[in-house]
């Protein structure tokens, strides 16, 4: 059974938590689970998981899978509701309870149908919101900017040295705006994503070399890779862009001295994405994490971290992570962010190449 201290911890967790034993018997429910399922703990403990979950619920399949001896399992975008509460879209994570044979901890992360699914899984909605704006800016802004820059460069040849500082300022600012528009233009590209078999470690090695010879020269980068990983089904150049952005964010977050970034890869059984309006599940077993030892993600920004124009640093454009979310979404994957005891961790889950299908 759950000890007193463990029970206090469960009660303090804002997400719905259930502890189930052999046969799906409910042993414990925290207050958030009572609210989610619309019944008190005493009532829940008189039921099994099959009594409170809809018929055919993925939660039951995941529980049975875990009960057969597999490790922790997760599924994203699952429809789940209580007997007295509406059906909602959630993420479910199940883990064996240490030192209690047969007991399983079930964590339910609530997601609203309209917004949180996009925000926490792929954030495609935020990326789409930028698409139209990017197309307009690229067409309506870059052309006059080119004229302004040309005029400033022409003036520079006919003014005094003191005035040249002003013309150079105009040129520099125009170039900065053009670079910003170019970054936004990436959101509006209509070209279908070309995917093939990609070695994720070659991608990360390229990112590490670029980082160590540039913006992360002051940072210690630690690698912990699983060499047995299969190939990723993805676009090599875009994946480099994704992890370059994540490593750059991490490098800007760590202290100037003793800053560290950890790059990890692993194969995670049981991580799946449920497609809205379909019974199909996409397997996302390949996990890449980028962890830093900075100050972490501010609590007031965590829910909007992947939205465009949201930045954790002064002067940031807030487009880097939005672009990361779009690219990973285009790959059919998931990107998540959370805080560690020290620093922040970004986790990317990607599909792998299936046997007999190396390109799509």
N, C-alpha and C positions, 0 to 999 in steps of 0.2 A: 504493500500500500504506500501511498504518498506520505512522507513524513511531515511533521509540523512545519519545519522551516521551508521545505519544498512547497508545501501547500500555500504558505504565505507569499512565496515568490510567484506561484501561479496566479494567485488572486490579484497581484499587482500588475500583471501583464495586461495591456489594453486589448490585445487580440483574443478572440475566443479560443480557449484551450480545453481539450478533453483528454482524459487518460482512460484508455480502454484496456481490458485484460483479455484473457482467453475467451474465444467465441464472441468477441465484440462487446462484452459486458462493460458498461460505463462505471468506472471506479471514482472518477473525480471530474468536476467541471468548475471552471472559474466563473466569476460574476459576468464577464463578457460573453461567455458561452451560454449562460442562463438567459441573458438578454437576446442573444442571437437566435436561440431555439425557442424562446418564448415560454420557458418552463424552468422551475427552480431545480437546484441540485438534487434535492430529495427525489423529485419525480424522474429526473434524468437517470439517477442511479438505479431506478427500477426498470430501466430499458436497456436494450442493446443498440448498437449502431444502426442495425437494419430497421429498428423501430422509429428512429428519428430522421433517417435519410430517405430521400425519394427512391422509389424502385429503380434499380439500375444505376444508382449514384456511383460516380468514380471513386468516392471516398471508401466505399465498401471494397471495391476491387483493389485499391491501394492498400487497405488494411490487410486483406487476404494475401496480397503479394508480400507485405512485410512479415506477416505471420508465417510465411513459408521460409523465412530465413534470410531474405535479402536485406541490404542496408537501408539507410534512410531514402525515402522516395518523395518526390514532389510532383504536383500537377498544377498548371496555371490556367486560369480562365474556366473554372468549373462552376456549373450551376448548382447552387445548394441553398436550401431554406429549411426552416423549422415547421412544425405542425401548425404553429400559430403566427408564423412570420412569412413574409414574401420571399420568393426565390431571388437570390442575388448571385452575382458573379464574384467568385473568390479564388484565391490561391490556397492550396492545401499542402501542408508539409507533415510527413509522418516520420517519427524517429523512435527506435527502441528506447525504453527507459532503462538506464544502467542499473545493475544490481537488482532488478525486478524482472525475472524471466516471464516472458509472455506479455508484459505491459508495453503499451505504445502511447507516445505523446502525439496528439493530433493538434496542429496549429492551423487556424483558419485566418487568412488575411483578407479582410473585406475589400472589395473593389466595386465601385459604382459602375453600372452598365455603360454609362455614357462617357465618363471622363477617366476614372482611375485605371481602367483596363489599358487605355492608350498611354496614360502617363507612366504607369509602373512597368508595363511589359515592353512596349515598343515606342510609345509616344508618337505614333504616326499622326495623330490629330494635330499636335503642335507643329510637326514638320509640314503638314499640308497647309496649315494656316499661313506659313511663310511662302509657300510656293507661288501663289499669285502675286504677292508683293515683290518677290524676287524678280519675276519676269518683267513687271512694270518698271522696277528700278533699273534693271539691266538695259532696257530699251530707252527709257525716258531720261535717265540720269547720266549714263556713261558717255553718251554723245556730247552733250554740252560740257561735261567735265574735260573731255579731250580738247575742246576748243579753249577752255579757260587755261589749261596747262600749256597749250601751244602759245597762247598770247603772253602768258607770264614768262615763258622761256625767251620769246622774242624781245620782250621789254628788258630782260636781264642784260642783253648785249648793249643797251643804249642808256643805262642809268648809272649813277655813281655807285661806289662801293657800299656806301651806307644804305642806299635803296635796294641793293641786291639782296640784302638780308630779307627784305619784305617779299621780293619776287620768289626767292627760294622757299620762303615760308608758304607762299601760295602753291608752289609746285609740290612741296612735301605733303601739304594737307589734301590736295587733289589726289595724289597717289594713295594716301591713306584711305580716302573715301572709295576710290576705285577698288582697292584691295578688299574693303568691307563688302562692296557690292558683288565682287567676284565670289566671295565666300557664301553670300546669300544665294547667288545664282546656282550653286550646287543643289539647292532644294528644288529647283524648277526643271532640272534636266529630264526630258521625256524619254531618254534612251533606256530601253529595258536593261536590267541588270544581267550581265553575262557572267555565269558562274562555272567554275571548274574545280578540279581537285587541287587544293592548296595546302601546303605544309605550314601549319600555324607557327611552328618554331622558326622557320625561315622568315616569316613575317615579323615575329618578335625580335629576332636577331637583327634584322634590318632596322627596326625601330630603336633598339638599344644602341646600335652604332651611331645612328643619327643623333640620338639624345645625348650620348656621352661626348660627342664632338661638337655639341652646340649648347642648347638651353639647359641641359642637365649635367654639365661638366663638373659641377660642385656636388653632385649627388652620388651616393653609392647605390648601384642597381644590383639587386640580388635576384638570381634566377633559380627557380625550382620547377623543373619541367618533368613531365611524364613522357619518356622517349617512345613509349608504345602507342601513343595516340594515333588514331586513323586520320586520314586527310579530311580537311574541312571542305564543305561544298560552298565555295564563295568566290569573291572577286579579290584577287591579291592586292591590287592598288588601293581599293577602297578599305580593305582590312588594315593595310598599313596606315591609312589616314585615320581610322578609328583609334588604333592603339597609340599612334603618335599624339593624337589629341588627349587621350587619357593619361599618357605618361607626361605630357607637357603640363597638364593641370596638376598632376601630382608633384612635379618638380617645382611648380610655383607655390605649392602649399607647404612643402617641407621647410624646416629651418635652414638657414644659410650654412650652419655647421652641423655635422652629424645627421644630415638628411638622408633618408633611405627610401627607396622604392623597391617593392618586391613584385616580381612577375612570376605567376604560378599557372601551371596548366594541369588539368586532371580530367579523368573520365568519370562522369557521374551517372550511374544507372538510375533510371526512374524519374528523370526530369523530362516532363512533357508539356507541350502547349496545346490547349484545346482551342480549336478554331471556332469562332462565333457562328452559330447557325448550322453547325455540322457536328457529326459524331467523330470526325477524324481527329487524331492526335499526332502532332509532330514531335518526334524524338529529338531532344536537344542535349545529347550527352557530353559534348565537349565544352569544358568550362575554362575560361581564362580570367584570372583575377589580377587587378592592379591595385596594390595596397601601398599607402604612404604613412609616414609618421608625423604628419602635420597636425593642425588643430581640429581636423574633422569638418563635417558639413554643418553649417548653422541650422538649427532646428527649424527656423522660420522659412528656410529655402528648400528643405528636403523634398517637400511635396511638389515643388515646381522646378526642380533642378534641371530637368531636361527640356523645359519650355524655352522657346527662343527669347533672347534678350534678358535672360536671368543669369547673373554672374555672381560668383562668390568673391571676386576681387575688384578693387577700384580700377576703373578704366577698361574692364573687360567688356567684350561685345555680347557675350552670352549666346554665341552661335556655335561654339565648339561642341558642347554636349548635345545640343539639339541636332547637329549634323551626325554625331555618333548614334543617337537614337534612330534617326532616319535610315542610316546605312544598315544598322543591325536589324531594324524592322524589315528593310528590303531583303535581307538575307533570311527572313523567317525566324530570327532569333530573339533573344531577350537581353536587355541590359538593366542591371539593378545597382543601386548605390546604398551603402549604409555606413554607419560609424563603427569603428573598433574602439577598444579601450584607449588606444592612441592612434589618431589618424582616421582616414577614410578608406573604404574598400569598394571598388567597382568590379562587378561580376558580369561577364558576358557569356551567355550560353548560345552555342551554335550547332546547326545540323552537320552531320558528317556525310561523306560520300558513301552511298549504298553500293553493294556489290553489283557490278554490271552497269553502273550509271556514274560516269565521271564528269559529265557535262550536262548543263541544262540552260 
